[in-house]
Amino acid sequence: MTERIVLAYSGGLDTSVAIGWIGEATGAEVIAVAVDVGQGGESLETIRQRALGCGAVEAYVADASDEFANEYCMPTLKANALYQGHYPLVSAISRPVIVKHLVKAAREFGATTVAHGCTGKGNDQVRFEVGIQTLGPDLKCIAPVRDLALTRDKAIAFAEEKGLPIETTKKNPYSIDQNVWGRAVETGYLEDIWNAPTKDIYDYTATPEFPPAPDEVTISFEGGVPVAIDGVRVTPLQAIKELNRRAGAQGVGRIDVVEDRLVGIKSREIYEAPGAMALITAHKHLEDITVEREQARFKATVGQRWAELVYDGQWFSPLKRSLDAFIEDTQQYVTGDIRMVLHGGQAIVNGRRSGTSLYDFDLATYDTGDTFDQSMARGFIELWGMSAKVASGRDIRVAGK
Ligand code: ARG
C-alpha cells in the first residue's frame, strides 16, 4: 500500500507546493489538513478545493475555533501569560491544537507521517514535532522546507511549471501567522531592528494616532473566564472576537519586540493582539481584588514559567499540566466585572466590582468608621524589621574589629 502523509495545510504558496513536492520526493500520497483557529481570510472550502487542485488525495478541514478559544486561549488568559513580559503566545498556543487535529487525521486516513511547512530556524518546528511525538509517538515527521530543500524560489518555479491553482506573483515580503488570539509579522524590512514598522504591516489594529472617541467596555468574568461584554452573554470565542474589533479600532495590543527563540536566535517580531491584551489587562485587574496576596505573588512566577514552557513547545508536558492545576485553583474567586476605557492604543481599567472581592472598604478607608487598628502597626514593624536589624548589628560589630 502507498504510504500516506498528513500535511498541515494553510492554503498558501509553500504548503500548496509542498503537496506535490512531498509526493515527488517520497512517493507518498498527501492528505492536506487545514485547521481553523479563527485566522479569518479565505473560506475553508476554498482552501480545501485548492489542496485537491494541488494534488492532495484527501483534504480535510477542522473547525477548531471554539476549541482553540476554550482550551488554549482561556488557559493563556488565566495564566496572564506574556512571554518575556510582552508576547501573549499567539502562534505558540495554536500549534498544539493543530497537532491534535493532524494526529487525529493521521489515524483516520491511515497515515504514517506528519508534515509541516516550518523552516529549520524557528520555534514552530519544535512545537509541531514535540507535540506529534507526544500525541502520536509512532508517527514520523517531515518538514519539506527544512528536509527536502523546498526554498521559496523553487516553490514558485514548481507552482508555475505544474500550473498549480495558486497565486505566485503576489509578493508579500513578510512572514505572517494569525489566529483569533492575535497576529505575528516578521522578516524583510523588519529584520533591521532599528526600522520602525510601517502602517501596512498592521491588520488587526487601527493606527492609534488618529483615535476615534474613547470606548468604555465592561467585561464580566466567572472563574477567570469572560462570560459577558456590556451585559451581553458571550462565549470565550465571541469575547475575543468582540474585543479584537473594539480594542483593535483603538489601536490596543500592538507589540514590537526582539525575543529569544528556543533555537538560540534573537529575532524581531511585530504582534497585534487587541482582544488578548484587553482581556489579559482586565483579568489581571480582577485578580488584583479577588486573589489573596501570597497566592497572587506566587502565581506571577508560575505564569511566567508557564509562558516559557508553552513558548518552548512543552504544551503537553507534565510540568505544564501541574502548573495548570495550580493556576486553575487560583481562579475559583476570579468572578466579577471590570470596566475599562479603550483609547489611543491603551486599555485602562477604571472600575471593578466583585461579590468575591477581598477589598474591604472599612479596612482601606481613611475616613471615620475605619476598622483598621493603627496601634498594631508599631509592634508589627518592630518584629518585621528584627531579622535585618540583628544582621546589620553584626555587620557593624565585625567592621569595628
Ligand atoms: N515568534 C512567534 C513565536 O515563536 C511567532 C512565530 C511565527 N511568526 C510568523 N510571523 N510567522 O511564537
Residues whose N, C-alpha, C, O or C-beta is under 5 A from the ligand:
A	BS01	LIG	S91 A92 N123 S175 I176 D177 A184 V185 E186 E269
